[in-house]
Amino acid sequence: LFQGLPKADKMDFIVQKSVEMGVTEIVPVQMHRSIVKLAGDKRRKRVARWQAIAEAAAKQSKRAVIPRVQEILSMKEALAYAAEHSDLILVPYEHMADEPESGTRTLIEALQPGQTAAVFVGPEGGFEETEVEAAVREGAKTISLGKRILRTETAALAFLAFLTYRFEL
Protein backbone atom coordinates (compact mmCIF):
# COMPACT_ATOMS: atom_id res chain seq x y z
CA LEU A 1 0.00 0.00 0.00
CA PHE A 2 1.43 3.36 -1.09
CA GLN A 3 -0.69 5.79 0.93
CA GLY A 4 -0.74 9.53 0.32
CA LEU A 5 -0.24 11.21 3.69
CA PRO A 6 -3.63 12.15 5.14
CA LYS A 7 -4.22 14.74 7.82
CA ALA A 8 -4.86 14.19 11.54
CA ASP A 9 -4.73 10.60 12.80
CA LYS A 10 -6.23 9.00 9.69
CA MET A 11 -2.96 7.24 8.89
CA ASP A 12 -3.18 5.38 12.22
CA PHE A 13 -6.56 3.99 11.12
CA ILE A 14 -5.32 3.18 7.62
CA VAL A 15 -2.28 1.30 8.96
CA GLN A 16 -4.32 -0.67 11.47
CA LYS A 17 -7.11 -1.70 9.12
CA SER A 18 -4.93 -2.40 6.10
CA VAL A 19 -2.74 -4.71 8.19
CA GLU A 20 -5.88 -6.51 9.38
CA MET A 21 -6.91 -6.85 5.71
CA GLY A 22 -3.61 -8.47 4.73
CA VAL A 23 -1.35 -5.77 3.33
CA THR A 24 2.32 -6.80 3.39
CA GLU A 25 4.00 -3.38 3.33
CA ILE A 26 2.92 0.21 3.85
CA VAL A 27 4.73 3.11 2.22
CA PRO A 28 3.61 6.58 3.33
CA VAL A 29 3.90 8.97 0.39
CA GLN A 30 4.24 12.74 0.45
CA MET A 31 2.05 13.81 -2.46
CA HIS A 32 1.27 17.20 -3.94
CA ARG A 33 -2.09 17.47 -2.15
CA SER A 34 -0.87 16.03 1.16
CA ILE A 35 -1.65 18.65 3.79
CA VAL A 36 0.63 17.09 6.41
CA LYS A 37 4.31 17.90 6.02
CA LEU A 38 6.53 15.87 8.33
CA ALA A 39 10.24 16.49 8.79
CA GLY A 40 13.10 15.51 11.06
CA ASP A 41 12.37 13.98 14.45
CA LYS A 42 8.61 14.30 14.03
CA ARG A 43 8.85 12.25 10.83
CA ARG A 44 10.85 9.47 12.54
CA LYS A 45 8.48 9.37 15.51
CA ARG A 46 5.42 9.14 13.28
CA VAL A 47 6.86 6.24 11.26
CA ALA A 48 7.80 4.45 14.52
CA ARG A 49 4.23 4.97 15.78
CA TRP A 50 2.79 3.53 12.57
CA GLN A 51 5.12 0.52 12.85
CA ALA A 52 3.91 -0.09 16.41
CA ILE A 53 0.29 0.11 15.20
CA ALA A 54 1.11 -2.37 12.43
CA GLU A 55 2.65 -4.78 14.95
CA ALA A 56 -0.37 -4.58 17.25
CA ALA A 57 -2.80 -5.07 14.34
CA ALA A 58 -0.80 -8.05 13.04
CA LYS A 59 -0.91 -9.71 16.47
CA GLN A 60 -4.61 -9.01 16.88
CA SER A 61 -5.43 -10.49 13.48
CA LYS A 62 -3.11 -13.48 14.10
CA ARG A 63 -0.77 -12.73 11.21
CA ALA A 64 2.48 -14.66 11.09
CA VAL A 65 4.36 -11.79 9.41
CA ILE A 66 4.35 -8.21 10.63
CA PRO A 67 4.08 -5.78 7.70
CA ARG A 68 6.77 -3.14 7.51
CA VAL A 69 5.98 0.56 7.47
CA GLN A 70 8.60 2.20 5.26
CA GLU A 71 10.04 5.67 5.61
CA ILE A 72 8.01 8.47 4.03
CA LEU A 73 8.85 8.78 0.33
CA SER A 74 8.14 11.41 -2.28
CA MET A 75 5.84 10.38 -5.12
CA LYS A 76 8.81 10.06 -7.47
CA GLU A 77 10.70 7.85 -4.99
CA ALA A 78 7.57 5.78 -4.31
CA LEU A 79 6.97 5.13 -8.02
CA ALA A 80 10.57 4.00 -8.50
CA TYR A 81 10.32 1.72 -5.44
CA ALA A 82 7.03 0.24 -6.66
CA ALA A 83 8.40 -0.34 -10.16
CA GLU A 84 11.37 -2.22 -8.71
CA HIS A 85 9.48 -4.30 -6.11
CA SER A 86 6.05 -5.00 -7.64
CA ASP A 87 4.62 -7.08 -10.45
CA LEU A 88 1.73 -4.66 -10.95
CA ILE A 89 1.19 -1.01 -10.01
CA LEU A 90 -2.41 0.15 -9.66
CA VAL A 91 -3.74 3.65 -9.15
CA PRO A 92 -7.41 3.94 -8.19
CA TYR A 93 -8.38 7.19 -9.91
CA GLU A 94 -11.79 8.79 -9.53
CA HIS A 95 -11.96 9.78 -13.19
CA MET A 96 -11.89 6.10 -14.16
CA ALA A 97 -15.42 5.62 -12.74
CA ASP A 98 -16.72 7.30 -15.91
CA GLU A 99 -15.10 4.62 -18.08
CA PRO A 100 -17.45 1.76 -18.95
CA GLU A 101 -14.71 -0.83 -18.48
CA SER A 102 -11.83 0.38 -16.35
CA GLY A 103 -10.13 -3.00 -16.34
CA THR A 104 -10.21 -3.28 -12.55
CA ARG A 105 -11.83 -6.71 -12.52
CA THR A 106 -9.59 -8.01 -15.33
CA LEU A 107 -6.41 -6.80 -13.62
CA ILE A 108 -7.36 -8.26 -10.24
CA GLU A 109 -8.43 -11.58 -11.76
CA ALA A 110 -5.12 -11.77 -13.68
CA LEU A 111 -3.10 -11.55 -10.45
CA GLN A 112 -1.68 -14.91 -9.42
CA PRO A 113 -0.75 -16.11 -5.91
CA GLY A 114 2.76 -14.95 -5.14
CA GLN A 115 2.61 -11.87 -7.37
CA THR A 116 2.85 -8.45 -5.78
CA ALA A 117 0.52 -5.57 -6.47
CA ALA A 118 1.34 -2.02 -5.42
CA VAL A 119 -1.71 0.18 -4.97
CA PHE A 120 -1.36 3.96 -4.73
CA VAL A 121 -4.03 5.83 -2.78
CA GLY A 122 -4.16 9.60 -2.89
CA PRO A 123 -4.53 11.90 0.11
CA GLU A 124 -7.58 14.05 0.77
CA GLY A 125 -8.26 15.94 -2.43
CA GLY A 126 -6.98 13.05 -4.54
CA PHE A 127 -4.09 12.86 -6.92
CA GLU A 128 -2.69 15.75 -8.86
CA GLU A 129 -3.12 14.89 -12.56
CA THR A 130 0.66 15.05 -13.07
CA GLU A 131 1.10 12.35 -10.39
CA VAL A 132 -1.23 10.00 -12.26
CA GLU A 133 0.59 10.74 -15.52
CA ALA A 134 3.94 9.98 -13.85
CA ALA A 135 2.55 6.71 -12.48
CA VAL A 136 1.32 5.66 -15.93
CA ARG A 137 4.76 6.44 -17.37
CA GLU A 138 6.21 4.04 -14.76
CA GLY A 139 3.85 1.33 -16.00
CA ALA A 140 0.98 1.82 -13.56
CA LYS A 141 -2.58 0.97 -14.54
CA THR A 142 -5.38 3.32 -13.52
CA ILE A 143 -8.42 1.55 -12.10
CA SER A 144 -11.81 2.34 -10.66
CA LEU A 145 -13.09 1.37 -7.22
CA GLY A 146 -16.67 2.06 -8.29
CA LYS A 147 -18.97 4.96 -9.01
CA ARG A 148 -18.55 6.67 -5.65
CA ILE A 149 -15.70 8.93 -4.61
CA LEU A 150 -14.14 7.25 -1.58
CA ARG A 151 -12.33 8.94 1.26
CA THR A 152 -8.60 8.27 1.46
CA GLU A 153 -9.11 6.08 4.54
CA THR A 154 -11.73 3.99 2.70
CA ALA A 155 -10.08 3.54 -0.71
CA ALA A 156 -7.27 1.20 0.39
CA LEU A 157 -9.70 -0.94 2.36
CA ALA A 158 -12.03 -1.24 -0.61
CA PHE A 159 -9.18 -2.42 -2.81
CA LEU A 160 -7.92 -4.85 -0.15
CA ALA A 161 -11.45 -6.24 0.11
CA PHE A 162 -11.30 -6.99 -3.64
CA LEU A 163 -8.05 -8.90 -3.07
CA THR A 164 -9.48 -10.77 -0.08
CA TYR A 165 -12.39 -11.87 -2.23
CA ARG A 166 -10.03 -12.94 -5.02
CA PHE A 167 -7.50 -14.88 -2.96
CA GLU A 168 -9.02 -15.84 0.38
CA LEU A 169 -12.67 -16.72 -0.17
WOFENHU-V99517 format. One record per residue. RES is the residue in one letter. SS is DSSP state (2 for helix, 1 for strand, 0 for the rest). PSI is psi in whole degrees, 0 to 359 (none if undefined). OMEGA is omega in degrees with one decimal (* if undefined). Layout:
RES;SS;PSI;OMEGA
RES;SS;PSI;OMEGA
//
This chain:
L;0;121;174.6
F;1;101;-170.6
Q;1;120;172.6
G;1;133;-175.8
L;0;119;175.9
P;0;169;178.6
K;0;170;178.2
A;0;218;-176.4
D;0;21;-178.8
K;2;328;-179.2
M;2;326;176.5
D;2;313;179.5
F;2;314;-178.3
I;2;315;178.9
V;2;309;-177.3
Q;2;308;-175.3
K;2;323;-179.9
S;2;326;174.8
V;2;317;177.3
E;2;327;-178.2
M;0;354;172.8
G;0;7;178.5
V;0;147;-177.9
T;0;340;-179.3
E;1;143;178.8
I;1;127;179.0
V;1;107;174.5
P;1;136;-175.6
V;1;127;173.6
Q;1;109;-178.4
M;0;169;-176.8
H;0;317;-177.1
R;0;9;174.7
S;0;125;179.9
I;0;321;-178.8
V;0;132;175.2
K;0;111;-178.2
L;0;139;179.0
A;0;158;172.6
G;2;226;-175.3
D;2;323;179.2
K;2;322;178.5
R;2;312;179.8
R;2;317;-179.8
K;2;321;-179.3
R;2;317;178.5
V;2;320;177.4
A;2;320;177.6
R;2;315;179.8
W;2;324;177.6
Q;2;319;177.6
A;2;320;177.0
I;2;319;178.4
A;2;318;179.1
E;2;315;179.2
A;2;318;179.8
A;2;322;178.6
A;2;318;178.0
K;2;315;-178.8
Q;2;321;-177.4
S;0;10;176.1
K;0;43;176.6
R;0;139;180.0
A;0;329;-177.3
V;0;134;177.4
I;0;120;177.9
P;0;147;179.6
R;1;136;171.3
V;1;116;-178.2
Q;0;170;171.7
E;0;158;178.6
I;0;129;180.0
L;1;157;169.7
S;1;167;178.2
M;2;318;179.6
K;2;314;178.7
E;2;319;-178.5
A;2;319;178.8
L;2;318;178.3
A;2;318;178.6
Y;2;314;-179.9
A;2;318;-179.4
A;2;325;-178.3
E;2;329;-171.1
H;2;4;-174.6
S;0;148;175.4
D;0;333;-176.1
L;1;134;176.5
I;1;125;-178.9
L;1;140;179.2
V;1;101;173.9
P;1;122;-173.5
Y;0;124;-172.8
E;2;333;-179.8
H;2;347;178.1
M;2;342;-179.7
A;2;336;178.9
D;2;344;-178.9
E;0;133;-178.9
P;0;324;179.5
E;0;97;-176.6
S;0;345;-178.7
G;0;0;-178.1
T;2;307;-177.7
R;2;315;-178.8
T;2;316;-178.9
L;2;318;180.0
I;2;318;-179.9
E;2;335;179.0
A;2;340;178.3
L;0;137;179.1
Q;0;153;175.9
P;0;135;-179.3
G;0;342;176.4
Q;0;155;178.8
T;0;137;176.1
A;1;129;174.4
A;1;127;177.5
V;1;130;178.6
F;1;128;177.7
V;1;129;-179.0
G;0;163;175.8
P;0;186;173.3
E;0;140;-177.8
G;0;351;175.0
G;0;190;-179.9
F;0;148;165.9
E;0;141;-177.3
E;2;324;-179.9
T;2;330;177.6
E;2;320;177.9
V;2;318;178.3
E;2;318;178.2
A;2;320;178.7
A;2;316;179.6
V;2;322;176.6
R;2;330;177.9
E;0;359;178.5
G;0;4;-179.7
A;0;152;174.5
K;1;130;174.6
T;1;139;-178.5
I;1;171;176.5
S;0;144;172.5
L;0;12;178.7
G;0;185;-174.4
K;0;342;-177.1
R;0;150;172.1
I;0;120;-178.0
L;0;149;173.0
R;0;157;-178.7
T;2;324;-179.0
E;2;351;178.7
T;2;328;-172.8
A;2;312;-179.2
A;2;320;-179.0
L;2;324;177.0
A;2;314;179.6
F;2;317;179.4
L;2;329;175.5
A;2;322;175.5
F;2;315;-178.6
L;2;323;176.6
T;2;315;177.7
Y;2;317;-177.0
R;2;318;-169.7
F;2;341;-172.4
E;2;349;-178.5
L;0;none;*
//
